[in-house]
Amino acid sequence: MYPMKLAPAYKDYLWGGHELERLYGKAGDGDCTAESWELSCHPDGKCTVRNGAFKGKTLDEVLKQFPKFVSCKFQPEDKFPILIKFIDAKENLSIQVHPSDETAKSEFGEQGKAEMWYVLAAKPHAFLYYGLNREVSREELEQKMRDGSIQEILNKVEVNEGDCFFIHPGTIHAIGAGVVIAEIQQNSNTTFRVYDYLRKDKNGNYRELHIERGVDVIDRTPIVPSQVFDNNEVRLKSGR
């Protein structure tokens, strides 16, 4: 095995912009570059080896042939555990939630989706939505998704370069406009979109919402948003 250089898988979701190209020279063939999947074996976007003996092969093809490159316990039939991507949110992402391992495995045959966000760049007053700010019934939660007032019960957190957040499965969330993020997540692409600002895709259609499924998996416990890092140091549970 040798050090492999990977070609990312690009995504041109309608909320993306051109900051990944400006900052890192990353640009796909679409109208924008919303995401650049830098380390991925997921079927929805596989990285390809750019150099050496495996040039042209997807990363998952290489790891099936050489599973011990991951770990001594990794088997060819195992799924690679993580996915790393860059995200450029020119506009707000949809308000969404990801299921737990148990739900995702039983219904979709893949992992749940815990994710960590590291803010690479943020425009003034850029923000995230991060969990519920008060107790809410299942019925009220669903109604606010349907009537477009869901933001009223979400924590709105202003962000700056260097901020870092961990998003547990079941936490309702969204990245706001003007934020560039590096994301480390479980190797999953299961998302329940519950509000999308009445946007239409390039064909003039509203994007699909998954309100019933979202209500099923959202943790309705209010949270106080916190960061993984504080003043460039890791914040431990002990507070030290």
ZARO-671565 format. One line per field, with one value per residue: residue in three letters; x, y, z of N, C-alpha, C in turn; chain; residue number from 1. Coordinates in pm, whole numbers. Example, Ala and Ser with C-alpha at 12.3 -4.5 7.8 and 13.67 -1.06 7.14 Angstrom:
% ZARO-671565
filo [ala/ser]
nc1 [1319/1285]
nc2 [-569/-225]
nc3 [780/708]
cac1 [1230/1367]
cac2 [-450/-106]
cac3 [780/714]
cc1 [1320/1290]
cc2 [-330/3]
cc3 [780/787]
titor [A/A]
zamar [1/2]
% end
This chain:
% ZARO-671565
filo [met/tyr/pro/met/lys/leu/ala/pro/ala/tyr/lys/asp/tyr/leu/trp/gly/gly/his/glu/leu/glu/arg/leu/tyr/gly/lys/ala/gly/asp/gly/asp/cys/thr/ala/glu/ser/trp/glu/leu/ser/cys/his/pro/asp/gly/lys/cys/thr/val/arg/asn/gly/ala/phe/lys/gly/lys/thr/leu/asp/glu/val/leu/lys/gln/phe/pro/lys/phe/val/ser/cys/lys/phe/gln/pro/glu/asp/lys/phe/pro/ile/leu/ile/lys/phe/ile/asp/ala/lys/glu/asn/leu/ser/ile/gln/val/his/pro/ser/asp/glu/thr/ala/lys/ser/glu/phe/gly/glu/gln/gly/lys/ala/glu/met/trp/tyr/val/leu/ala/ala/lys/pro/his/ala/phe/leu/tyr/tyr/gly/leu/asn/arg/glu/val/ser/arg/glu/glu/leu/glu/gln/lys/met/arg/asp/gly/ser/ile/gln/glu/ile/leu/asn/lys/val/glu/val/asn/glu/gly/asp/cys/phe/phe/ile/his/pro/gly/thr/ile/his/ala/ile/gly/ala/gly/val/val/ile/ala/glu/ile/gln/gln/asn/ser/asn/thr/thr/phe/arg/val/tyr/asp/tyr/leu/arg/lys/asp/lys/asn/gly/asn/tyr/arg/glu/leu/his/ile/glu/arg/gly/val/asp/val/ile/asp/arg/thr/pro/ile/val/pro/ser/gln/val/phe/asp/asn/asn/glu/val/arg/leu/lys/ser/gly/arg]
nc1 [84/39/76/-223/-372/-681/-958/-1223/-1583/-1823/-2099/-2385/-2593/-2883/-2848/-2582/-2258/-1971/-1751/-1584/-1436/-1306/-1160/-1024/-981/-1165/-1396/-1683/-1867/-2112/-2354/-2279/-2070/-2167/-2100/-1803/-1697/-1453/-1337/-1467/-1662/-1916/-2210/-2347/-2159/-1856/-1510/-1229/-922/-632/-368/-75/-66/-334/-477/-768/-941/-1215/-1225/-1351/-1330/-1056/-1026/-1178/-1018/-787/-843/-715/-587/-745/-798/-682/-898/-1087/-1304/-1356/-1630/-1723/-1848/-1698/-1624/-1654/-1725/-1591/-1626/-1637/-1840/-2022/-2229/-2407/-2666/-2927/-2927/-3167/-3390/-3342/-3306/-3123/-3137/-3099/-2846/-2980/-3237/-3166/-3024/-3217/-3412/-3291/-3055/-2806/-2562/-2649/-2639/-2427/-2256/-1977/-1905/-1672/-1602/-1486/-1496/-1687/-1940/-2018/-2244/-2338/-2499/-2607/-2873/-2955/-3077/-3366/-3518/-3696/-3938/-4158/-4456/-4527/-4728/-4732/-4476/-4488/-4687/-4560/-4360/-4514/-4646/-4444/-4319/-4115/-3858/-3890/-3873/-3619/-3273/-3076/-2762/-2496/-2198/-1840/-1524/-1335/-1501/-1662/-1880/-2074/-2310/-2564/-2733/-3082/-3100/-3248/-3153/-2963/-2748/-2665/-2683/-2382/-2175/-1887/-1791/-1607/-1684/-1703/-1841/-2061/-2064/-2300/-2598/-2851/-3114/-3372/-3568/-3731/-3818/-3800/-3799/-3979/-3859/-3783/-3663/-3437/-3607/-3842/-3985/-4102/-3880/-3868/-4024/-3992/-4171/-4331/-4158/-3944/-4053/-4085/-3823/-3692/-3532/-3701/-3614/-3517/-3212/-2901/-2695/-2358/-2000/-1742/-1481/-1302/-1159/-949/-880/-948/-1258/-1326/-1551/-1513/-1464/-1211]
nc2 [-120/230/592/730/956/1117/1171/1390/1348/1548/1764/1936/2073/2284/2493/2556/2723/2901/2905/2693/2649/2897/2907/2660/2555/2371/2238/2120/1984/2103/2374/2491/2431/2261/2064/1880/1568/1432/1205/917/624/586/480/692/875/820/835/855/700/884/841/629/264/198/383/533/348/310/415/232/-4/-54/-90/-316/-501/-475/-491/-469/-233/-50/-147/-408/-566/-513/-621/-742/-725/-536/-205/105/325/612/938/1213/1553/1872/2161/2413/2660/2866/2950/2897/2568/2300/2252/1981/1630/1348/990/746/487/242/282/360/136/-71/17/122/-5/103/300/515/875/1053/1363/1589/1930/2156/2489/2650/2894/3193/3424/3757/3740/3494/3175/2875/2638/2454/2210/2193/2470/2471/2276/2071/1942/1642/1692/1973/2015/1893/2052/2302/2247/2218/2464/2644/2774/2665/2753/2912/2758/2662/2653/2924/2980/3191/3179/3148/3146/2859/2757/2467/2192/1919/1706/1514/1211/1245/1506/1801/2023/2269/2413/2749/3024/3142/3003/2799/2470/2199/1868/1581/1270/990/714/764/859/930/1136/1323/1561/1840/2101/2344/2608/2664/2629/2575/2328/2313/2229/2336/2217/2155/2056/1728/1667/1519/1493/1336/1121/1262/1372/1136/1063/1279/1407/1537/1669/1968/2151/2301/2469/2373/2388/2183/2269/2517/2820/2716/2485/2148/2091/1920/1687/1717/1980/2075]
nc3 [0/-60/-23/-109/-339/-357/-571/-526/-476/-619/-532/-646/-508/-472/-289/-281/-341/-461/-302/-226/-452/-471/-230/-211/-462/-559/-770/-926/-1208/-1215/-1169/-935/-645/-397/-213/-141/-143/28/141/83/61/2/-175/-297/-367/-453/-379/-599/-681/-757/-825/-876/-855/-824/-962/-1088/-980/-750/-406/-235/-381/-366/-89/-43/-162/-14/284/531/527/648/914/1135/1191/1004/749/408/347/519/596/520/786/807/659/496/427/250/290/132/207/41/50/297/427/411/690/898/994/1115/1130/1401/1454/1488/1371/1108/1018/1031/852/623/577/638/826/1106/1137/1282/1318/1286/1284/1162/1149/874/744/781/714/838/1109/1034/1083/1263/1289/1571/1739/1965/2133/2339/2528/2343/2202/2014/1829/1806/1708/1454/1337/1322/1140/914/885/849/1060/1206/1274/1498/1727/1742/1837/1752/1645/1630/1433/1401/1229/1307/1502/1644/1628/1753/1621/1722/1617/1561/1645/1553/1293/1100/855/817/576/421/540/554/586/731/744/941/940/1011/783/593/417/484/524/671/553/677/652/397/309/106/-140/-489/-720/-1005/-1199/-1137/-934/-602/-344/-201/111/439/659/839/894/997/1235/1374/1447/1566/1850/2111/2331/2483/2417/2522/2318/2255/2212/2065/2077/2263/2266/2110/2243/2347/2486/2765/2931/3198/3217/3200]
cac1 [0/116/-11/-311/-441/-818/-1042/-1349/-1712/-1882/-2245/-2427/-2723/-2925/-2807/-2436/-2198/-1842/-1644/-1488/-1344/-1224/-1071/-947/-968/-1250/-1512/-1737/-1918/-2244/-2365/-2214/-2011/-2225/-2023/-1692/-1678/-1308/-1306/-1599/-1690/-2062/-2259/-2396/-2047/-1733/-1382/-1150/-777/-574/-226/-19/-114/-480/-535/-892/-1029/-1279/-1163/-1408/-1273/-923/-1036/-1227/-903/-689/-918/-629/-542/-828/-758/-660/-1027/-1176/-1326/-1398/-1774/-1754/-1864/-1606/-1704/-1673/-1727/-1541/-1665/-1645/-1973/-2033/-2369/-2436/-2799/-2959/-2964/-3297/-3395/-3340/-3263/-3071/-3180/-3001/-2794/-3082/-3340/-3108/-2989/-3336/-3496/-3216/-2937/-2682/-2542/-2709/-2554/-2369/-2164/-1907/-1882/-1567/-1629/-1367/-1518/-1823/-1967/-2072/-2377/-2377/-2552/-2657/-2982/-2894/-3161/-3485/-3493/-3795/-4016/-4262/-4525/-4515/-4827/-4687/-4357/-4532/-4760/-4465/-4295/-4608/-4686/-4326/-4272/-4028/-3740/-3921/-3843/-3484/-3160/-3005/-2629/-2400/-2073/-1720/-1417/-1274/-1601/-1677/-2003/-2107/-2454/-2606/-2853/-3203/-3098/-3291/-3043/-2941/-2639/-2717/-2613/-2257/-2087/-1812/-1770/-1551/-1771/-1670/-1969/-2073/-2078/-2444/-2655/-2992/-3157/-3514/-3584/-3861/-3858/-3706/-3817/-4063/-3772/-3804/-3542/-3421/-3719/-3962/-4057/-4062/-3805/-3947/-4012/-4012/-4217/-4373/-4039/-3866/-4114/-4060/-3685/-3637/-3526/-3773/-3555/-3446/-3069/-2823/-2586/-2221/-1897/-1639/-1359/-1315/-1028/-852/-851/-1059/-1334/-1361/-1669/-1472/-1449/-1069]
cac2 [0/354/708/753/1083/1087/1270/1396/1345/1681/1775/2071/2103/2419/2593/2571/2840/2885/2928/2582/2675/3014/2880/2536/2509/2254/2272/2013/2021/2164/2520/2531/2318/2266/1973/1804/1451/1414/1067/855/498/574/465/818/961/749/895/777/715/967/815/498/140/189/500/506/265/379/381/109/-119/-78/-140/-454/-584/-466/-441/-442/-95/23/-198/-553/-633/-475/-728/-690/-697/-427/-71/205/387/758/1016/1348/1641/2016/2212/2558/2700/3002/2972/2807/2430/2263/2207/1837/1544/1218/885/672/365/138/312/359/-1/-153/64/160/-89/175/358/644/984/1154/1444/1698/2043/2254/2606/2698/3036/3236/3566/3820/3703/3361/3099/2740/2593/2343/2156/2264/2565/2451/2154/2081/1816/1587/1757/2110/2006/1866/2168/2409/2208/2236/2603/2725/2849/2575/2824/2975/2670/2612/2735/2990/3000/3259/3103/3213/3056/2787/2694/2323/2142/1778/1692/1376/1167/1285/1650/1882/2116/2320/2509/2872/3083/3211/2920/2691/2374/2066/1777/1439/1208/848/685/754/974/928/1265/1356/1705/1874/2234/2383/2749/2667/2639/2484/2286/2373/2187/2403/2134/2164/1939/1639/1676/1391/1545/1228/1047/1351/1378/1007/1042/1396/1410/1658/1725/2094/2147/2424/2443/2384/2360/2085/2344/2645/2887/2627/2370/2054/2105/1790/1688/1764/2125/2112]
cac3 [0/-74/2/-223/-356/-395/-639/-452/-544/-602/-530/-686/-449/-510/-191/-282/-405/-528/-205/-226/-563/-438/-117/-221/-599/-579/-850/-1008/-1340/-1203/-1160/-811/-572/-263/-128/-197/-58/21/180/75/-6/-3/-313/-352/-405/-419/-418/-694/-663/-864/-850/-846/-914/-817/-1029/-1158/-898/-638/-278/-179/-453/-310/48/-49/-198/94/400/647/519/744/1046/1132/1207/894/652/277/343/612/539/572/893/807/535/522/317/265/258/109/213/-6/106/407/401/466/828/877/1104/1072/1223/1479/1393/1490/1271/974/980/1011/742/503/562/657/957/1136/1090/1370/1238/1352/1194/1193/1065/804/712/810/695/960/1156/986/1197/1251/1374/1646/1844/2010/2243/2447/2516/2239/2179/1879/1744/1779/1623/1317/1286/1289/1016/803/864/822/1177/1281/1326/1626/1840/1724/1880/1643/1701/1543/1426/1350/1189/1417/1588/1618/1689/1731/1602/1747/1546/1631/1671/1439/1268/964/834/761/463/446/622/491/694/713/819/959/973/982/641/570/346/516/577/667/535/735/606/291/268/-15/-259/-601/-789/-1138/-1283/-1090/-839/-462/-299/-115/257/508/788/930/938/1082/1367/1439/1496/1633/1995/2148/2452/2455/2445/2522/2223/2306/2114/2097/2107/2330/2263/2046/2327/2355/2609/2819/3015/3330/3211/3192]
cc1 [88/23/-93/-368/-580/-883/-1177/-1471/-1783/-2035/-2285/-2567/-2756/-2883/-2657/-2388/-2065/-1723/-1543/-1389/-1251/-1121/-975/-932/-1054/-1376/-1555/-1787/-2053/-2239/-2297/-2145/-2058/-2144/-1913/-1663/-1533/-1263/-1437/-1596/-1841/-2110/-2307/-2284/-1915/-1610/-1306/-1002/-717/-433/-191/-91/-267/-550/-660/-989/-1096/-1214/-1221/-1359/-1136/-935/-1096/-1113/-800/-756/-830/-568/-622/-793/-745/-791/-1123/-1182/-1378/-1546/-1815/-1769/-1763/-1682/-1734/-1679/-1684/-1572/-1643/-1785/-1965/-2181/-2384/-2573/-2820/-2982/-3102/-3283/-3423/-3300/-3215/-3109/-3064/-2950/-2903/-3187/-3284/-3076/-3113/-3415/-3420/-3089/-2806/-2674/-2635/-2613/-2527/-2269/-2100/-1877/-1769/-1583/-1499/-1377/-1663/-1836/-2025/-2217/-2427/-2414/-2581/-2787/-2937/-2984/-3278/-3453/-3596/-3865/-4129/-4327/-4500/-4608/-4784/-4567/-4397/-4604/-4666/-4384/-4385/-4643/-4567/-4274/-4173/-3907/-3764/-3879/-3704/-3382/-3090/-2870/-2540/-2266/-1962/-1620/-1354/-1372/-1620/-1796/-2020/-2258/-2492/-2722/-2978/-3211/-3141/-3189/-3046/-2821/-2699/-2631/-2485/-2158/-2019/-1765/-1693/-1632/-1711/-1796/-1960/-2101/-2224/-2489/-2806/-3031/-3307/-3527/-3724/-3908/-3754/-3735/-3897/-3980/-3812/-3671/-3539/-3529/-3851/-4044/-4008/-3985/-3888/-3919/-4045/-4061/-4254/-4252/-3952/-3921/-4088/-3924/-3628/-3643/-3589/-3727/-3484/-3298/-3014/-2704/-2450/-2125/-1804/-1512/-1392/-1177/-917/-808/-972/-1128/-1379/-1486/-1637/-1462/-1306/-1019]
cc2 [125/473/741/894/1053/1204/1273/1375/1477/1673/1919/2103/2252/2528/2623/2695/2807/2908/2815/2596/2791/2982/2764/2483/2389/2295/2152/2065/2091/2315/2575/2408/2330/2180/1908/1689/1404/1273/992/723/480/563/595/913/901/827/798/804/786/927/669/382/130/306/460/418/350/332/253/-16/-155/-141/-280/-549/-587/-412/-406/-302/-8/-17/-349/-630/-604/-587/-670/-654/-583/-294/23/294/535/814/1157/1435/1787/2060/2363/2594/2845/3045/2876/2665/2404/2230/2057/1763/1413/1112/823/551/260/160/302/217/-83/-113/88/79/-13/234/477/753/1084/1233/1553/1804/2130/2369/2659/2846/3069/3385/3625/3778/3571/3274/2954/2730/2463/2303/2246/2354/2555/2318/2175/1944/1769/1661/1899/2110/1985/1986/2279/2375/2241/2382/2698/2805/2769/2648/2884/2889/2606/2708/2791/3035/3070/3186/3188/3106/2991/2723/2548/2269/1993/1765/1545/1338/1203/1433/1725/1994/2168/2413/2632/2925/3152/3135/2816/2598/2253/1973/1637/1372/1057/830/657/876/980/1057/1278/1508/1745/2015/2284/2521/2764/2684/2538/2449/2346/2331/2248/2325/2160/2038/1859/1666/1540/1421/1433/1152/1134/1358/1248/1002/1162/1379/1542/1717/1856/2081/2289/2400/2462/2346/2250/2156/2473/2708/2793/2511/2279/2071/1967/1801/1738/1916/2170/2107]
cc3 [0/-44/-123/-222/-414/-468/-569/-541/-515/-608/-560/-635/-465/-413/-195/-356/-470/-433/-202/-340/-529/-330/-142/-363/-632/-652/-933/-1141/-1334/-1196/-1035/-752/-428/-167/-210/-102/-72/56/186/0/-24/-148/-377/-394/-365/-466/-508/-672/-784/-903/-825/-911/-916/-885/-1108/-1082/-790/-508/-221/-252/-397/-172/54/-83/-86/221/519/640/617/886/1035/1143/1092/792/520/271/437/538/603/669/880/666/572/401/354/221/241/103/169/44/222/356/458/615/825/1004/1044/1175/1298/1402/1382/1382/1130/927/948/887/611/482/571/797/978/1094/1202/1288/1324/1249/1247/1096/1006/770/740/786/823/986/1095/1107/1159/1329/1439/1762/1882/2129/2356/2425/2416/2223/2037/1783/1708/1687/1478/1257/1243/1165/897/778/846/938/1261/1341/1464/1745/1828/1785/1757/1698/1600/1548/1367/1308/1312/1513/1548/1696/1656/1728/1617/1655/1628/1663/1545/1419/1125/965/766/647/507/530/534/602/644/802/821/1009/958/833/607/491/368/588/564/666/582/701/507/233/138/-143/-365/-666/-929/-1237/-1238/-989/-696/-424/-198/33/319/651/885/983/1028/1223/1444/1507/1570/1785/2040/2281/2418/2490/2453/2431/2288/2195/2162/2141/2179/2337/2216/2135/2328/2489/2655/2905/3156/3336/3200/3048]
titor [A/A/A/A/A/A/A/A/A/A/A/A/A/A/A/A/A/A/A/A/A/A/A/A/A/A/A/A/A/A/A/A/A/A/A/A/A/A/A/A/A/A/A/A/A/A/A/A/A/A/A/A/A/A/A/A/A/A/A/A/A/A/A/A/A/A/A/A/A/A/A/A/A/A/A/A/A/A/A/A/A/A/A/A/A/A/A/A/A/A/A/A/A/A/A/A/A/A/A/A/A/A/A/A/A/A/A/A/A/A/A/A/A/A/A/A/A/A/A/A/A/A/A/A/A/A/A/A/A/A/A/A/A/A/A/A/A/A/A/A/A/A/A/A/A/A/A/A/A/A/A/A/A/A/A/A/A/A/A/A/A/A/A/A/A/A/A/A/A/A/A/A/A/A/A/A/A/A/A/A/A/A/A/A/A/A/A/A/A/A/A/A/A/A/A/A/A/A/A/A/A/A/A/A/A/A/A/A/A/A/A/A/A/A/A/A/A/A/A/A/A/A/A/A/A/A/A/A/A/A/A/A/A/A/A/A/A/A/A/A]
zamar [1/2/3/4/5/6/7/8/9/10/11/12/13/14/15/16/17/18/19/20/21/22/23/24/25/26/27/28/29/30/31/32/33/34/35/36/37/38/39/40/41/42/43/44/45/46/47/48/49/50/51/52/53/54/55/56/57/58/59/60/61/62/63/64/65/66/67/68/69/70/71/72/73/74/75/76/77/78/79/80/81/82/83/84/85/86/87/88/89/90/91/92/93/94/95/96/97/98/99/100/101/102/103/104/105/106/107/108/109/110/111/112/113/114/115/116/117/118/119/120/121/122/123/124/125/126/127/128/129/130/131/132/133/134/135/136/137/138/139/140/141/142/143/144/145/146/147/148/149/150/151/152/153/154/155/156/157/158/159/160/161/162/163/164/165/166/167/168/169/170/171/172/173/174/175/176/177/178/179/180/181/182/183/184/185/186/187/188/189/190/191/192/193/194/195/196/197/198/199/200/201/202/203/204/205/206/207/208/209/210/211/212/213/214/215/216/217/218/219/220/221/222/223/224/225/226/227/228/229/230/231/232/233/234/235/236/237/238/239/240]
% end
